[in-house]
Every structure is written in C-alpha cells, then in structure tokens.
C-alpha cells in the first residue's frame, strides 16, 4: 500500500516536473534564440542601412560615410539603400517591418521622430517601432537663396519678403523633413510669408533651387555647401549657435537679422523594435568607433557637421523634449501632410 502510494506520488511529481521543464523551455526559447543570434552577429551577411531620402541629401551623404566605417569596425559589408518618400516614412516603415536581426537599420533625420507623428494621421511607424542605437551627428542649416534673388544677407531677405509677401518659395526634402521644419521655423521667427515646396529629398530640391524654380531653402550644411561654389546659390547665414568653420565668412542667422534664432539638424541610427540588446550595444560601440576614425572626422569637418553620439535612453528623452516644441509650431502653422 505504502509502496504503491509512493510510486504514484513519485509518478505525479515527475510528470509535473517534466511539464514544468517543457514549459520553461518554451518560455526560454526566444531568449536563447536571441542570445545565440546576438552572439553570432554579424555573420557573413550584408548589413543594410536604409536612407529614407533620395541620394545626394544630408542623410544619404552621412549614411554612406558611416557605412564605410561601420563596415570596417564590424568586419562586414555595410551598404545603403535609398527609400525616399512621405517625409522619410516609406523608409522608416520598411525598416520597422524588417526582421529584428541587426541586418536592416535606419539612418533617420530627427524630424522623422519629432514631427511626423503630428502631421500624418497614420505615419505607419512610431518611436516604439524601433530600438534607438545612437544619435550619430549634428549640424547647422544654411539659409540660402537662388543667386537671382536681389538680397545680400538675411536682413535684406526678411525685408524683401515683407515688401512682397508670398514672393518666395522655399524647397525642402519633403513635408515634415528637417529642411521643411527649418524653413517653417525661420519664417515664423522672422514673421514672413514664404511658401513651402516639398521634394523627395534634398538632391532634387537643390537642383530646382539652382535652376531658380524655387527661390530659397534652409538647407542642411553638408548637402548645400558643395553647391555654393557654382555661383547659382548664395549662402546668407548659418543657423548654428556659432559660425561654421566650413563657411567662416557666413554669419549666423542670429547675428544677421534674426536675434535668438538657432536650429541644428541631427541624424540617428535605429534598428527594428525587438532587436537583441547585444546587437544594439555592438552597433553603438561601432558608431562610437566610427566617428573617431580619421576619415570620418575629416568627412564631418568637411561637411560642416560634428559627431554627437547619444545613446538610447538620452536620445529618447531628447526626442520627447523636441517633439513638444514642434507640436506647437505644427499647430500654429497648420502643417498637414495628409
């Protein structure tokens, strides 16, 4: 009797233990799989950085330089893939829907996470769709006009537009892009009426600026600076806190007619939500290393930009703070991408 009782009790115990072991294995499986994948990452598989704007713009140029240095650091091929449209939304959605395995990344301009949620009813992504890796670089904008516009500085531009309201169209890389919001912010601060003309990236926007199809742009410094040598575009002022070493003779916007005005664009690297922490940490280390390399440092200096690596937690806070500011301007200017 006792023997049977003991046997039955032992049998029930072992069945329960087996069930718990199996259940535990199922619960641990994703963690084990993720950990194993992270330990092996990167394998002999190409890493792709999606650029959500067309070739030739600030995000594209930075992305190509970053891809080279990340490739060296990770000992893996890193390429860029341009997916322009919807203020960066098309590229962002493509990455958000990609496997969270560290092989598809997004290099985003700041406005994609601080502005788009206020101007698109269904942007198709949010900050929650991604694991922030790091802010990579920042840089001022440049208030530029086509050479045929009869002004020599920012003060004269403001006076010209006030005398002829609606006479100036400004180009941007797309609705909600940093170049769009910089132009809107400039117009609001100067209390002038300038009309927005969106493009699918800075490349086509500045082609039309040079051709005189549009008269003005508040452009990312690294994208516009090479075009200033041709004489078809004039730089009036730089929106940074200080003059740029790249354009030392160009005054800041604050000292050139708009006291207190400052605008700095930034760019950050993201992975799809759910990417293993070990992969995100490895990419952060790669970014930190990339911006210290002589070639990258020269590139940033030549483009009038500077390294500004900020890791995930601090970057999320910056996005939250900046978003609150842009929400006010979006509502005031009634900016709508729908």
C-alpha positions in Angstrom: 0.0 0.0 0.0 2.6 2.4 1.0 4.8 1.3 -1.9 2.0 2.0 -4.4 1.3 5.3 -2.8 4.9 6.3 -3.0 5.2 5.1 -6.6 2.1 7.0 -7.6 3.2 10.2 -5.8 6.6 9.9 -7.5 5.0 9.4 -10.9 2.8 12.5 -10.4 5.8 14.5 -9.3 7.9 13.5 -12.3 5.1 14.3 -14.7 4.7 17.8 -13.1 8.4 18.3 -13.2 8.6 17.2 -16.8 5.7 19.6 -17.7 7.4 22.5 -16.0 10.7 21.7 -17.7 9.0 21.7 -21.1 7.0 24.9 -20.4 10.2 26.5 -19.2 12.0 25.5 -22.3 9.3 27.1 -24.4 9.5 30.3 -22.4 13.2 30.4 -22.6 13.4 29.6 -26.3 13.1 33.2 -27.6 15.7 34.4 -25.1 18.0 31.5 -26.1 17.5 32.0 -29.8 18.0 35.8 -29.4 21.1 35.3 -27.3 22.6 32.8 -29.7 21.8 35.0 -32.7 23.4 38.0 -30.9 26.5 36.0 -30.1 27.0 35.1 -33.7 26.1 38.6 -35.1 27.3 39.7 -37.6 27.7 36.6 -39.8 28.6 36.7 -43.4 25.5 38.6 -44.3 25.3 42.2 -45.7 24.1 44.9 -43.3 21.8 47.4 -44.9 21.3 51.0 -43.8 18.1 52.3 -45.2 18.3 56.0 -46.1 14.7 57.3 -46.2 15.5 60.1 -48.6 16.9 60.3 -52.1 20.6 60.2 -53.0 22.6 63.4 -52.6 21.0 64.8 -49.5 22.5 65.2 -46.0 21.1 61.8 -44.7 22.4 60.0 -47.7 25.9 61.5 -47.6 26.3 60.8 -43.9 24.9 57.3 -44.3 27.5 56.4 -47.0 30.4 57.7 -44.8 29.0 55.8 -41.8 28.6 52.6 -43.8 32.2 52.6 -44.7 33.5 53.0 -41.1 30.9 50.6 -39.6 31.9 48.0 -42.2 35.5 48.2 -41.1 34.6 48.0 -37.4 32.2 45.1 -37.8 34.3 43.4 -40.4 31.2 43.0 -42.6 29.8 44.6 -45.7 27.6 47.5 -45.0 25.5 49.1 -47.8 23.0 51.9 -48.1 19.6 51.6 -49.6 17.6 54.7 -50.5 13.9 54.5 -50.0 12.5 58.1 -50.3 9.0 59.4 -49.7 6.5 60.6 -47.1 9.0 62.7 -45.2 11.1 59.6 -44.5 8.0 57.5 -43.7 8.4 55.0 -46.5 11.9 54.0 -45.5 11.0 54.0 -41.8 8.1 51.6 -42.4 10.3 49.3 -44.4 12.8 49.0 -41.5 10.1 48.7 -38.9 8.7 45.8 -40.7 12.1 44.1 -41.2 13.4 41.2 -39.1 14.8 42.4 -35.8 18.2 40.7 -36.5 20.6 43.7 -36.8 20.9 43.4 -40.6 18.5 46.2 -41.6 18.9 49.6 -40.0 17.5 53.1 -40.4 19.5 56.3 -40.5 16.9 58.9 -39.7 16.8 62.7 -39.6 15.5 64.0 -36.3 12.2 65.3 -37.7 11.0 61.8 -38.6 10.5 61.1 -34.8 9.8 64.7 -33.6 7.4 66.0 -36.3 5.9 63.3 -38.4 3.5 62.0 -35.8 1.8 65.4 -35.7 1.4 65.9 -39.5 0.5 62.4 -40.7 -2.8 60.8 -39.5 -1.2 57.3 -40.0 2.6 57.7 -40.3 2.9 53.9 -40.2 5.6 53.9 -37.5 6.5 55.5 -34.2 9.4 55.6 -31.9 8.0 52.4 -30.3 8.6 50.7 -33.7 12.4 50.9 -33.2 15.3 50.3 -30.9 17.3 53.5 -30.9 21.0 52.8 -31.3 22.6 56.3 -31.2 22.4 59.8 -32.4 25.4 60.0 -34.8 26.0 63.5 -36.0 24.5 67.0 -35.9 25.0 70.1 -38.0 23.5 73.6 -38.6 21.4 74.6 -41.5 22.2 77.3 -44.1 19.7 80.0 -45.2 20.3 80.0 -48.9 18.7 81.8 -51.9 19.0 81.5 -55.7 21.6 84.0 -56.9 18.9 85.9 -58.8 17.1 86.9 -55.6 18.2 90.5 -55.0 19.4 90.2 -51.4 22.8 90.0 -49.9 22.0 88.9 -46.3 19.3 87.6 -44.1 18.2 91.0 -43.0 17.6 92.0 -46.6 15.8 88.7 -47.3 13.4 89.4 -44.5 12.7 92.9 -45.7 12.3 91.7 -49.3 9.7 89.1 -48.3 7.8 91.6 -46.1 7.7 94.0 -49.0 6.5 91.3 -51.4 4.6 88.7 -49.3 4.3 85.3 -51.0 7.1 86.1 -53.5 9.4 83.5 -52.1 9.0 79.7 -52.4 11.3 77.6 -50.2 12.3 74.0 -51.1 12.7 71.1 -48.7 13.4 67.4 -48.7 9.7 66.6 -48.0 6.8 67.5 -45.8 7.9 67.3 -42.1 11.6 66.9 -43.0 14.3 68.8 -41.1 14.7 71.2 -44.0 10.9 71.8 -44.1 10.7 72.5 -40.4 13.8 74.7 -40.5 12.2 76.8 -43.2 8.9 77.0 -41.3 10.7 77.9 -38.1 12.7 80.6 -39.9 9.6 82.1 -41.5 7.7 82.0 -38.1 10.6 83.7 -36.2 11.0 86.3 -39.0 7.2 86.8 -39.3 7.3 86.5 -43.0 5.2 84.6 -45.5 7.2 82.0 -47.5 5.6 79.1 -49.4 6.7 75.6 -48.9 7.5 73.3 -52.0 8.3 69.7 -50.9 10.6 67.3 -52.8 11.6 63.7 -52.3 15.0 64.5 -50.9 17.5 67.4 -50.8 19.1 66.4 -54.1 16.1 67.3 -56.3 15.2 70.2 -54.1 18.5 71.9 -54.5 18.6 71.2 -58.3 15.5 73.3 -58.6 16.9 75.9 -56.2 19.9 76.3 -58.5 17.7 76.4 -61.5 15.5 79.2 -60.0 12.3 77.1 -59.9 12.3 77.8 -56.2 14.0 80.8 -54.6 15.1 79.7 -51.1 16.0 76.8 -48.9 17.1 76.4 -45.3 19.4 73.5 -46.1 21.5 71.0 -44.3 25.0 72.4 -44.4 26.7 69.2 -45.7 24.2 68.9 -48.6 24.3 72.5 -49.7 27.9 73.6 -49.2 29.3 71.9 -52.3 26.7 73.7 -54.4 27.7 77.2 -53.2 30.9 77.2 -55.4 28.9 77.3 -58.6 27.6 80.8 -58.1 23.9 79.8 -58.6 23.1 79.7 -54.9 24.0 82.2 -52.2 24.5 81.4 -48.5 23.1 84.2 -46.4 23.5 82.8 -42.8 24.2 79.7 -40.8 21.6 78.6 -38.2 24.0 77.3 -35.6 24.9 78.9 -32.3 28.3 79.9 -33.8 29.7 80.4 -37.3 30.7 77.2 -39.1 34.4 76.6 -39.8 33.2 75.3 -43.2 31.7 78.7 -44.0 33.7 81.1 -41.8 32.7 84.2 -43.7 28.9 83.5 -43.4 27.4 85.0 -40.3 25.0 83.2 -38.0 21.3 83.9 -38.6 21.1 85.4 -35.1 23.8 88.0 -35.9 22.5 88.6 -39.4 19.0 89.9 -38.7 17.1 87.3 -36.6 18.4 87.6 -33.0 18.0 84.4 -30.9 17.3 82.2 -33.9 19.1 78.8 -33.8 18.4 75.5 -35.5 20.5 72.3 -35.6 19.6 69.2 -37.5 20.6 65.8 -36.3 20.7 62.2 -37.5 20.4 58.9 -35.6 20.7 55.2 -36.3 17.8 52.9 -35.4 17.1 49.1 -35.5 13.7 47.4 -35.6 11.9 47.0 -32.2 12.9 43.8 -30.5 16.4 43.7 -31.8 18.7 41.9 -29.3 20.3 44.2 -26.8 23.7 42.7 -27.5 23.3 43.6 -31.2 22.2 47.2 -30.3 25.2 47.5 -27.9 27.6 46.2 -30.6 26.2 48.7 -33.1 26.6 51.6 -30.5 30.2 50.6 -30.0 30.6 50.6 -33.8 29.2 54.1 -34.1 31.4 55.4 -31.3 34.4 53.9 -33.0 33.3 55.1 -36.5 33.1 58.8 -35.5 36.7 58.8 -34.1 38.3 57.4 -37.2 40.4 60.0 -39.1 38.4 59.6 -42.4 35.1 60.1 -40.6 36.4 63.0 -38.6 37.6 64.6 -41.9 34.3 63.9 -43.6 32.3 65.5 -40.8 34.6 68.6 -40.7 34.5 68.9 -44.5 30.7 68.8 -44.3 30.4 71.3 -41.5 29.0 68.7 -39.2 30.2 67.3 -35.9 29.9 63.9 -34.1 27.3 63.9 -31.4 26.9 60.3 -30.2 24.0 60.0 -27.8 22.9 56.5 -26.6 19.3 55.2 -26.5 18.0 56.5 -23.2 19.2 60.0 -23.6 18.1 60.1 -27.2 14.6 59.0 -26.3 14.4 61.9 -23.8 15.7 64.4 -26.4 13.1 63.2 -28.9 10.3 63.7 -26.3 11.5 67.2 -25.4 11.9 68.3 -29.0 8.6 66.8 -30.1 6.8 69.1 -27.6 8.3 72.1 -29.3 7.5 71.1 -32.8 3.9 70.2 -31.9 3.3 73.9 -31.0 4.7 75.1 -34.4 2.8 72.4 -36.4 -0.5 73.5 -34.8 0.3 77.2 -35.2 1.3 76.9 -38.9 -1.4 74.2 -39.6 1.1 71.9 -41.2 -0.6 68.8 -42.6 0.8 66.0 -44.8 -2.5 64.2 -45.3 
